[in-house]
Amino acid sequence: MNDRASIIIVEDDQRMGSALQRNLAKSGYQVILTDSSQTLRQAFRKTEADLVLLDLNLGNEDGIDIARELVTTTSVAVIIITGRMELEDRIEGLDAGADDYIVKPFAIDELLARIRAVLRRRALDNQSAGQMEFGPFRLDTTTQTLYRNGASAAGLTLTETEARMLGILLRQHSRAVSRERLSNRGPTEPGDRSIDVHVGNIRRKLREAGIDDLVIYPVRGFGYRLMLEGKAAIREDATGDDPSTAEA
C-alpha cells in the first residue's frame, strides 16, 4: 500500500517516460512526467513529491548535478535510473545523495520493489524524526507541540508547516539551513517571501509563549539558523555540542 505517494519522473525519452508513468499510475501512485530540471522545478511548485525518478542522461544537463540539487534543497527521496553501467557512475550517483540506483534495462517489478523499499525507509526515518530535541526543548511534529523540560510551552500552537520548518531548524543544532531546504519544494523563486512569513509567525509565537532563549537568526543570502541563548545555550554546550558551529 503506497497511500497515493507522489512521484516525479525526470526522463527526456518520451516513450520511456510515458511507459514509466503508465506503470506507476497503475500501481496507485500519483505521477508527474517531466523532461528537464526546469520542468522538474515547475512540478515541485505544484506538488510536494515523495520521490523523484531521475534519469542521468538529459541532453545537455548533468543528472548528477540535479540529484545534488534535490538532496541539498529538498527532503524528497531520489532513485537514479540510467543506462550508465560503470561502477564509477553508480558510486557517483549514490555519493550525490541518491537513495537508490537502477540500471536500464530493468524489469518494472524490480523498479516498483525499489520504490516501495525507499518509501518505507523514508517513512521510518520520518517517524523517528517526529521527536526532535535541542537543549531543554523538544518538538513533537505529530502534535505540532513544543515542550520545554518536558512541559508544553504555554500558548504555543504551531501549524503543520511551522512545525515542519521548526523541526528542520532544531535538527540542525545551530547550523545554517537554506531557504530551499526550508521550503521543501526545491529552489525558491526570486521575490518569494513565503518562507520569511512562516519564520516571522514562528518568531511571534515563540515570543508570545515567553520563549526568548530559542532564537531564529537570518543568514544573509542563504537562509536561517536557530540558536540557543542564555542558560539554555550553557546547558547545551555542557553536553559537548558547540552551539556556534555553522554549516553553510
N, C-alpha and C positions, 0 to 999 in steps of 0.2 A: 504494500500500500504506500503510495507516494504523497497522499494528501494534496494532490494537484500542485506539486512543486513546479516552479517556473524555470525554464531552461532557455538560454540564448545560444543559438548556433552561429559561429562565425566561419563561413565557408564561401569562397568565391566561385567554386564549381557549382553552378546552379542545379545540375542534375543530382549531384551528390548531396547538396544541401537539402533539396526538396525530398529526397528519399529519407534522409535522417529525420526531417521534420514530420513526415507522414508516420514513420515508425514510432517516434517518441510520442506523437499525439495519440496513436492507437494504444499506447501503454499508459495513457492517462495524464501525461504531462502537458502543461501549458508551454507552448513552444513559439519562439520568435526567431525567424531566419534573417541573418544579416551577412554582409559580404566584405566588410572593412571595419577599421577602427572607428571611422566616422559614424557609420550606421549602428555600430555597437553602442557608442555613446548615446545616440538618439534613442535606442531601445532602452537603455538604462534610465533615461529620463521618464520613460513611460511605465516601467515596471521594475520592482525590486527583485531581481532574479536570484534564484538559489544556486544556480550552476551555469557555467559557460563552457560549451564545447568549442574549442579553439583550434582551427587549422593553422599550421605554421606557415604554409605556402600561400601567401595572399598577395600575389603580384609584386608590387614594389615595396610592400610593407613586410616587416620582420615580425612574425608571430611571437617570437621570444620577447621582443620589446613590449608587445601588447600584453603578454602574460605578466610581465613585471609590473606594468602599469595597473593591471587589475588587482594584483596581490597587494601592492603598496597603497592603493587608493580606495579599495572596497574590501568587503568581507566575503565576497562571492567565492564559491568553490570553482576550480578550474581543472578541466580534463583536456589535455592536448591530444588532437587527432591529426596524424600526418603520415605522409609516405616516406619520410626520412627514417631509415632503418639503422643508421650507425649508432653505436653505443654512446658516442660523444653527444649526439643530438638529444638522446633520451636524458642523459645526465644534465645537459644544459637546461632542458625544459623543467626538470624537477628542481634544479638549483634555482631557477627563476621563481619557484614557489608554487608550481602546479601541483594539484593533489594526486593526479594520475596521468598516465601517458599510454596511448594505444596506437599501434601502427596499422596503416592501411595495407592490404585489405583486411577487414575484420568482420566477424560474424556479429549481426545486430544483437543477438542474445548475449554475447560477451560484453558489448558496449553497455547494454541495459544493466547487466550484473555489476559492472564497474560504477555506473551511475548510482545504483542503489547503495553500493558499499560506501562511496564517497558521501552521499547524503546521510547515511546512518552515522558515519564518523562525525560529520558536522553537527548532527542533532545531538550526539553525546557531548561534543565539545560545548555546545550552547547550553545544555543542561548543567554542566559543571561550572559554566561561566555565569550561571544565574545568581550566584552569591559572590560578590567582589568586596575585598577589604582593602582599606588604606588607612593606616594609623588606627584611631579609635572608631573609624567609620566603616559601616558595612551596607552595601546596596543590594537589595533583593529585587532583581529586574522582573521577576514573575509577579510580584505585588506592587512594583514601582514605588518601593518604600525605602527611605534612607534611615539607618539606625546609627546612633552614637552610643558606644559602650553597651550595646545590647538593647537600648531603649529607642523607640521610634522618635525621630526628630519631630517635635510638636509642630503642627501646622504645615508640614512639608508634603505636598501631593504633587507627584510628577506625572506627566503624560507618558505614553509609551515611547514616543520619540525622545523626550527629555531623559527618560531613564536609560534608553539605549546609548545616547550620547554621553551622559554622565558615567555610565559603565565603561565605555571605551576610555575615557579620561582617567578614571580610577584605576583601570587595569594597567595603564602605562606608568603608574607610580612616578609622577613628576616629569616624565619625558614628554616632549612636544608631540602633538598629534596634528596631522594635516587636515585642512578643511575638507578635502576629498574623502579622507577616511571617516570623518565625522558625518559626511553626507550620506554615506553608504550607497550612493548611486553613481559612483565614478566621478570624473572630473567635473568641477562646477563651472558654470558659465560666468564670464566677466560681469560684474554688477549684481550677481546673485547674493542677496543678503539673508537668505533663509536661515543659514547656519548661525549668523550673528543674532538673529531674532530669537532662536531657540536658546542660545547661550545666554542672552540677556534675560530670558524668562527663568532659566535655572539660577542665575545670579540673584535675581529678585526674590525667588522662593527661598534660597539659602539665607538671605538677609532677613526675610520675614520670619523664618524659623529660628533666628538668633544664632545661626552658624556663621561665625566670622573668621574661623581658622581653616576653612576649606575654600580656597580662592582660585578662580579661573582667570588666568592671565592670557592676553593675546600674544602671539609670536608673529611679529611683523612679516608679512609676505608669505606666511606658512600656515598658521592655524592657531591652536590654543594649547595651554599647559595648565594642569591642575596642581596646585601646591598646598601643602600643609604649612600652617604658620603657628607661631606661639608655642604653647605647651604641646599641642598635637604634633608639631614638627620635631620637637625634642624627643617625644616618645617614639616616633617613627625612626629617628636617627639612631636611637639606642638599640634598635633591633638589628642594626648593621646596614640598613639601606641608606643611600645617600640621596636626600631629597633635592639636591642641586643638580643631579645627573640629567643631562639633556641629550635627546636623540632626535636631531632634526634631519 
